Amino acid sequence: MRPPGPFGHPVLGNLHQLRTRVLDFFSELREQYGDIATIRFSVRSVSYIQHPDFIHYVLQENNKNYTKSLRYEQLKYLLGNGLLTSEGEFWLRQRRMIQPAFHKQKLQLLTTEMASCTQQMLSKWGIEYSEKEFNLATEMMALTLQIVGKTLLNADVLSEAKNVGDSLGFLLRAVNIRTRTPVLLPLWIPIPHHQKIKSSVSTINKVLDKIFEDRRNNPSLRYDLLSMLMEARYEDTGEPMDNKQLRDEVMTIFVAGHETTANALSWTLYLLLKNSESMQKCKEELTRVLNGRTPVFDDLSQLKYLTMCIEESMRLYPPAWIIGRKTIKPDIIGKYKIPAGHNILISPYALHRDVRFWPEPLKFIPERFTPEAVKSRPKNSYLPFGAGPRMCIGNNFAIMEMQVVLAMILQNFNFDLLSEKEVLPDPLITLRPGTGIPVKAYKT
């Protein structure tokens, strides 16, 4: 017996709902069918789970029986065999090699670069955008691209921000389409859509190739991720990563490190603009802790309310809104037998709106993340960075970056939100603000 679920169209199954209203569709599944449900991708069925116990089982307790799902296979064309898409012993070997770069004591060396990039953006705002309309989401994309370029690669990529942003946006949409298409044409078939996919990957690769070439010609004496990756050696062989693997790991961090953080920053600013009381509390905390100065690493632990606002924003709009796994061997989840090779989906977006764990789930309430409130909730009811061994390696980097950026923005500018229309999320591979966030900025 398989879990219950919406039958949908006789041939297409639930593809229409998945293409047109996927976020609401996942949010409604548990209410109608319980904590485990069946979804039909045409002839292929998938199980959807939405309970912390089931999620813990799949992502942690029995994680060795699960690989990444079809969605990640489609990402391989963009990211290669990097940390996000690789599996098994190869993934573990890469993770062990890369993990030291993301220890907190090393990350603190990067806060100065984060602040410098942010100051560059704020100076531009003061000259070009003072009391003029602009898109906050676009600015966050450009800023986080610059930050990931400087802090992880020690390279200035600001001049390429639009080309990279446009190419990445197209590729994420293309991956999304391919994961929801029952029959896929191979990418080597030269139709216009495939040609554009190849061109977009080439655009991003050219930026990275230039960074690699510059580094080899001018080795850096300062710490950054690229120098660490170039110097790292495998424990068993003493060999460095080859050029292709270096490209795959850098591409993964380059893409994931700017896209997801930009979205989280955009949503946090949007929610603060919609909730004046929370905005005021943030500003009061920033005055108390910083009093107008640029934050340094030691300040960040004192920005408790600002951090709760970030966490609540990622509850409502988790950048990684869907997680996929596939069984290696048959398994049992709850009372249902799950066959080998079967895909499992988890939606942090829907889980974070589950009224069992989040009273008044649609409201922005940063106080949900006081230490006492966090302890009272079931583990794995909050998944902004995933869970288990494959939890996002850059979670500390992302939180630290958001703290620095938001502290500087909120101390220097006030904003008017120029549209009363609700900004709806666009569920690509990450959860972007669909129509952007039009604002006017006023220097404080």
C-alpha positions in Angstrom: 0.0 0.0 0.0 1.4 3.4 -0.9 0.6 6.7 0.9 -2.6 8.5 -0.2 -2.4 11.6 -2.3 -4.1 13.7 -5.1 -4.5 11.6 -8.2 -4.5 14.6 -10.6 -4.7 14.2 -14.3 -4.9 10.6 -15.6 -1.7 11.1 -17.7 0.1 14.1 -16.3 -0.7 13.4 -12.6 0.0 16.5 -10.5 2.3 18.3 -13.0 -0.1 21.2 -13.5 -0.2 22.0 -9.7 3.6 21.6 -9.5 4.1 24.0 -12.3 1.5 26.6 -11.4 1.1 26.7 -7.6 3.8 24.4 -6.2 4.3 26.2 -2.9 0.6 26.2 -2.0 0.3 22.6 -3.3 2.9 21.3 -0.8 1.4 23.4 2.0 -2.0 21.8 1.4 -0.8 18.2 1.1 -0.4 17.5 4.9 -3.7 19.0 5.8 -5.5 16.8 3.2 -3.4 13.6 3.3 -1.3 13.5 6.5 2.5 13.5 7.1 3.3 11.3 4.1 1.6 11.6 0.8 2.1 10.5 -2.8 2.6 12.9 -5.7 2.4 11.9 -9.3 5.0 13.3 -11.8 3.1 11.8 -14.9 4.0 8.1 -14.7 6.4 8.5 -11.8 5.3 8.7 -8.2 7.1 10.5 -5.4 6.6 10.5 -1.7 6.2 13.8 0.2 7.0 13.9 3.9 6.2 16.6 6.5 6.9 15.5 10.0 10.1 16.2 12.0 10.4 12.5 12.9 10.2 11.3 9.3 12.6 14.1 8.2 15.1 13.1 11.0 14.9 9.5 9.8 15.6 10.3 6.1 18.2 13.1 6.5 20.0 11.8 9.6 19.2 8.5 11.2 19.1 6.5 8.0 20.8 9.0 5.7 23.2 6.4 4.2 20.3 4.8 2.5 19.5 8.0 0.6 21.2 9.8 -2.3 20.3 13.1 -3.8 17.2 13.2 -6.1 16.6 13.9 -9.8 16.6 17.7 -9.1 20.3 17.5 -8.2 21.1 15.4 -11.3 19.9 18.3 -13.4 22.1 20.7 -11.4 25.2 18.7 -12.4 25.4 20.4 -15.8 25.9 23.7 -14.0 27.8 22.6 -10.8 29.6 19.5 -12.0 30.5 17.0 -9.2 30.8 19.6 -6.4 29.7 19.2 -2.8 26.0 19.9 -3.6 25.7 17.2 -6.2 28.3 14.5 -5.4 27.6 11.3 -3.5 29.0 8.6 -1.3 32.7 8.3 -0.4 33.7 10.9 -3.0 31.4 13.5 -1.4 32.7 12.6 2.1 36.3 13.0 0.9 35.6 16.4 -0.6 33.6 17.5 2.5 36.5 16.7 4.8 38.9 18.6 2.6 36.7 21.7 2.3 35.2 21.8 5.9 38.2 23.5 7.6 37.8 26.7 5.4 34.3 27.2 7.0 35.3 27.0 10.7 34.2 30.1 12.5 37.7 31.2 13.6 38.7 31.4 9.9 35.5 33.1 8.8 36.1 36.0 11.2 39.0 37.0 9.0 36.5 37.7 6.2 34.2 40.2 8.0 36.4 43.2 6.9 35.9 42.2 3.2 32.1 41.8 3.8 31.9 45.3 5.3 34.1 46.8 2.6 31.9 45.4 -0.2 28.8 46.6 1.6 30.2 50.1 2.1 30.9 50.3 -1.6 27.3 49.5 -2.3 26.0 52.1 0.3 28.2 54.8 -1.2 26.7 54.1 -4.6 23.2 54.3 -3.1 24.0 57.7 -1.6 25.1 59.1 -4.9 23.0 57.3 -7.6 19.8 56.2 -5.7 19.2 58.8 -3.1 15.4 59.2 -3.0 15.1 57.4 -6.4 13.3 54.1 -7.1 15.5 50.9 -7.3 15.1 47.2 -6.9 16.4 46.0 -3.5 16.5 42.3 -4.6 18.7 43.2 -7.6 21.1 45.1 -5.4 21.4 42.2 -2.9 22.2 39.9 -5.8 25.0 42.2 -7.0 26.3 42.7 -3.4 26.5 39.0 -2.5 28.2 38.2 -5.8 30.8 40.8 -5.0 31.2 39.5 -1.4 31.6 35.8 -2.5 34.1 37.0 -5.1 36.2 38.9 -2.6 36.0 36.8 0.5 36.1 33.3 -1.1 38.0 34.0 -4.3 39.8 37.3 -3.5 38.5 38.6 -6.9 36.5 41.7 -8.0 33.5 40.4 -9.9 31.3 43.6 -9.7 31.8 44.4 -13.3 30.4 40.9 -14.2 27.5 41.0 -11.8 24.8 41.6 -14.3 26.0 39.0 -16.8 26.5 36.4 -14.1 23.2 37.2 -12.4 21.3 37.0 -15.7 23.0 33.7 -16.7 22.4 32.2 -13.3 18.7 33.3 -13.2 18.1 31.6 -16.6 20.0 28.4 -15.6 18.0 28.1 -12.4 14.7 28.4 -14.4 16.0 25.9 -16.9 16.8 23.3 -14.2 13.4 23.9 -12.7 11.7 23.2 -16.0 13.8 20.1 -16.6 12.9 18.6 -13.2 9.2 18.9 -13.9 9.3 17.6 -17.5 8.3 13.9 -17.9 10.4 13.3 -21.0 13.7 15.1 -21.4 15.6 15.8 -24.6 19.4 15.3 -24.1 21.3 18.6 -23.9 23.5 17.8 -26.8 20.5 18.2 -29.2 21.1 21.8 -30.6 17.7 23.4 -30.0 17.8 27.1 -29.0 16.9 26.5 -25.4 19.8 24.0 -25.0 22.1 26.5 -26.8 21.2 29.2 -24.3 21.9 26.8 -21.4 25.4 26.1 -22.8 26.0 29.8 -23.4 24.9 30.7 -19.8 27.2 28.1 -18.3 30.0 29.4 -20.5 29.4 33.0 -19.2 29.9 31.9 -15.6 32.8 29.6 -16.4 34.7 32.5 -18.1 34.4 34.6 -14.9 35.8 31.7 -12.9 38.5 30.9 -15.4 39.8 34.5 -15.3 39.9 34.3 -11.5 41.9 31.0 -11.6 44.3 32.5 -14.2 44.8 35.6 -12.1 45.5 33.6 -9.0 48.1 31.3 -10.6 49.8 34.4 -12.1 49.6 36.3 -8.8 49.5 33.9 -5.8 47.7 35.5 -2.9 49.3 35.7 0.5 45.9 36.2 2.3 43.5 33.6 3.4 40.6 32.8 1.1 38.8 29.6 0.0 40.5 29.4 -3.4 44.0 29.4 -2.0 43.0 26.8 0.6 41.5 24.6 -2.1 44.6 24.9 -4.3 46.9 24.1 -1.4 44.8 21.2 0.1 45.9 17.6 -0.4 44.0 14.4 -0.1 45.0 12.4 3.0 45.3 9.1 1.2 47.3 10.2 -1.8 48.9 13.6 -0.9 47.6 14.8 -4.3 45.8 18.2 -4.9 42.4 18.4 -6.6 42.6 18.4 -10.4 41.5 21.4 -12.3 38.0 20.0 -13.1 37.2 19.2 -9.5 38.5 22.6 -8.4 36.2 24.2 -10.9 33.2 22.2 -9.7 33.8 23.0 -6.0 34.4 26.7 -6.7 31.3 26.9 -9.0 29.2 25.3 -6.3 30.3 27.7 -3.6 30.3 30.6 -6.0 26.7 29.9 -7.0 25.3 28.8 -3.7 27.2 31.4 -1.8 25.6 34.3 -3.5 22.2 33.2 -4.7 20.8 31.9 -1.5 22.2 34.7 0.7 20.9 37.4 -1.6 17.4 35.9 -1.4 17.5 35.7 2.4 18.8 39.3 2.6 16.0 40.5 0.3 13.3 38.8 2.2 14.6 40.0 5.5 14.6 43.6 4.4 11.2 43.2 2.8 9.7 41.7 6.0 11.3 44.4 8.2 9.8 47.1 5.9 6.4 45.5 6.3 6.8 45.2 10.1 7.7 48.6 11.6 7.9 47.4 15.2 10.5 44.8 14.4 12.4 47.4 12.3 12.5 49.8 15.2 13.8 47.1 17.6 16.6 46.2 15.2 17.6 49.9 14.9 17.6 50.3 18.7 19.8 47.2 19.1 22.2 48.5 16.4 22.4 51.9 18.2 23.1 50.1 21.5 25.7 47.7 20.1 27.4 49.7 17.3 26.3 53.3 17.7 26.9 54.0 14.0 30.2 52.2 13.5 31.0 49.3 11.1 30.5 45.9 12.7 33.4 43.6 13.4 33.3 39.9 14.1 33.1 40.3 17.9 30.0 42.5 17.6 27.9 39.8 15.8 27.1 37.7 18.8 25.5 40.8 20.4 23.1 41.4 17.5 20.6 39.0 19.0 17.3 40.6 17.8 18.7 41.2 14.3 19.7 37.5 14.1 16.2 36.5 15.2 14.8 38.6 12.4 17.1 36.8 9.9 16.0 33.4 11.3 12.3 34.3 11.1 12.7 35.5 7.6 14.3 32.2 6.6 11.3 30.4 8.2 8.8 32.3 6.0 11.0 32.3 2.9 13.6 29.5 3.1 16.1 30.0 0.2 16.3 26.3 -0.2 12.6 25.6 -0.3 12.7 22.0 -1.4 14.9 19.0 -0.5 15.0 15.8 -2.5 16.3 12.3 -1.6 16.2 8.9 -3.4 16.2 5.5 -1.7 19.1 3.2 -2.4 17.5 0.1 -0.8 13.8 -0.4 0.1 12.8 1.3 3.4 9.9 1.9 5.7 8.7 5.4 6.6 5.9 5.5 9.1 3.6 2.6 8.2 4.5 2.7 4.5 7.0 0.6 2.5 9.1 2.7 0.2 10.7 0.9 -2.8 14.4 1.2 -3.9 15.0 4.1 -6.3 12.0 6.0 -5.0 12.2 9.8 -4.7 11.3 11.6 -1.4 10.5 15.3 -1.2 10.6 17.6 1.8 9.5 21.2 1.6 11.0 23.5 4.3 8.6 26.2 3.0 5.5 24.1 3.9 7.1 22.7 7.1 7.8 26.2 8.3 4.1 27.0 7.9 2.9 23.9 9.7 0.6 25.2 12.5 1.5 22.3 14.8 5.0 23.8 15.2 4.4 27.4 14.3 1.3 29.1 15.7 0.1 31.9 13.5 2.5 30.7 10.8 2.0 33.5 8.3 3.0 36.3 10.8 6.5 37.7 11.1 7.4 37.1 14.8 11.2 37.1 15.4 10.6 36.1 19.1 10.0 32.6 17.8 13.8 32.3 17.9 14.5 33.2 21.5 16.6 30.3 23.1 13.6 29.2 25.2 11.3 29.1 22.1 13.8 27.1 20.1 14.2 24.5 22.8 10.4 24.0 23.0 10.1 23.0 19.3 10.7 19.6 17.8 14.1 19.1 16.2 13.9 19.3 12.4 10.9 21.5 12.4 13.2 24.3 11.1 15.4 23.5 8.1 16.8 26.7 6.5 20.1 24.9 5.8 18.9 21.3 5.7 19.9 18.8 8.3 22.1 15.8 8.9 25.6 15.2 7.4 24.7 17.1 4.3 23.6 20.2 6.1 24.8 23.3 4.2 28.6 23.8 4.7 28.3 27.6 4.4 25.6 28.2 7.1 27.9 30.1 9.4 29.3 32.1 6.6 25.8 33.0 5.4 24.5 34.1 8.8 27.6 36.2 9.4 27.4 37.9 6.0 23.7 38.7 6.6 24.4 40.2 10.0 27.2 42.5 8.6 25.2 43.6 5.6 21.9 44.3 7.4 23.6 46.1 10.3 25.3 48.5 7.8 22.2 49.0 5.7 19.9 49.6 8.6 22.3 52.1 10.3 22.7 54.1 7.1 19.4 54.1 5.3 15.6 54.3 5.7 13.3 53.0 3.0 9.9 53.4 1.5 8.4 50.3 0.0 6.9 51.5 -3.2 4.2 48.9 -3.8 1.5 47.8 -1.5 1.1 44.6 -3.6 2.5 41.6 -1.8 5.8 40.3 -3.2 5.2 36.7 -4.1 8.0 34.1 -4.0 9.3 32.6 -7.2 10.1 28.9 -6.5 13.1 28.3 -8.7 16.0 26.2 -7.3 16.0 28.9 -4.6 13.1 31.1 -3.5 13.5 34.5 -5.1 11.3 37.5 -4.6 9.3 37.1 -7.8 8.7 40.7 -8.9 11.6 42.2 -7.1 11.3 44.7 -4.2 10.9 48.3 -5.4 12.0 50.9 -2.8 13.3 54.5 -2.4 16.2 54.9 0.0 16.8 57.9 2.3 20.2 58.4 4.0 19.8 58.6 7.8 
